[in-house]
């Protein structure tokens, strides 16, 4: 039995993780900034801890005395991406400083911020992108925490989905609603790795239970790559709008600030993760969830 502090505990993945941890017999303290969140955590038999990722004192007190921390909180507001990246760095540093050497900090990263050109299937051994253009630095920040003797697990997200949410695909749906067409870039052959939310929560639980000394990276990937054309076609069918190809040079105009992601080819493997953790995702695929979504 472990005592685990979870940030993002009432969020999309975090709420599933809390349930999975408690079912496995662990004690959970969950970060929440609202009364509704506190009630949700109590109903799940977790201990509510008031605060948020910008309140570093609340993070410090939440992590103090715990065996492990799972840091999942990150703002989904793309207009504040740089600020969210800066907040994430401070949060990881604070959580790491509150843990004793030998305790575990599991942080959240993404296959989208992992080095890999078109056609390259990203693996757990590939390094994170270190560029001034990418404000998120969870892996680099966690590496520095590891130097204090804290064990580090890094979970790289793919497009995490159910029939209500689908990671970056949510932005594609929103743009398709606004523009009246569901679009992909070029031939739409670029791929995004994906995984169902309950399987991803289970991966976090296994990482919390099995990660040892040093820094270990895991990939939360069920499907190595789903083509953007397939995704756009599923959205078009769901919204009953035409499906169109947008030339690369018009991507920024059509997708706005999301244009960079719309053309990315970011498939990823989880072969090593599955073998190491004994993780076997069983949930539905991305297209199945998009097909069954209530638009």
C-alpha positions, 0 to 999 in steps of 0.5 A: 500500500502506498500513499499517493498525492495526485494533481489533476485528481478530478480531471479527465485522466486523474479521476480515473487514476484515483479510482484505480489506485483506491481499488488497488488498495492505495491511499490517495490525496487529491489536489482540488481547487473547488468544493465540487472537486472535494466532494468528488474526491470524497465520494471516491474515498480519497482525501481532498487537498485544497489548492492548485498548480500555481499555489506552490505551498499547496503542492508542497504540503500535499506532497509532504510525507507521501510515498509517491506523487503523480503530477497530471495537472496541466491547463488545456488553454492553448492561448496560455501555453507558454505560461502553463509551461512555466507553471509546470516547471515550478510545480515539478520543482516544488513537488520534487523538493517536498519528496524525500530521496527514494520516494517517487515522482511521476510526471506527465509529458507527451509524444508530441514533444519527443524528438522524431521526424516524419516517419519516425516511430517515437520510442521511450529512449528518444529524448524530449525536444529541447527548444525555446519554441516549446515552453513545456519542459517536464522531462528536463525539469524532472531529470534535475529532480532525480539528481536529489535521489528522487525516483522519476517516472515520465509518462508520455501522453498520446491522444487520450480518448473516450466518447467525450474527449480526445486530446488534441482532436477536440480542437479539430472538432471545434474548428470543424464546427466553426468552419463547416468543414472537417479538414486535414493537411495534404494527403492526411497521411500524418499519424497521431498515436492514441490510447483510451483514458481508462488504459492510460490511468491504469498505466499511471498506476502501474508506473507508480507501483513499479518504477525504481531508482533513476529516470524511467520513461513510459509511452501511453500508447495503444494505437501506434498511429491513426491518420489525420485523414481517418480522424477528419473523416470520422469528425465529418461524419459525426458533424455531418460536414464535408471533409476537405484537404488543406494545402500545407501553406494554408494550414495556419490560415485554416487551423490558426494557432493549431496549424502546427499540430495539424500537420505533425506526424507523431506515431509512437511505440509502447512495446517497451512500456508494455513489456516492462509494466505488463501493461495491456490496453484493452479499450476501444480505438480512437476512431471507434470512440469518435464514431460513438461520440455524441456530437 
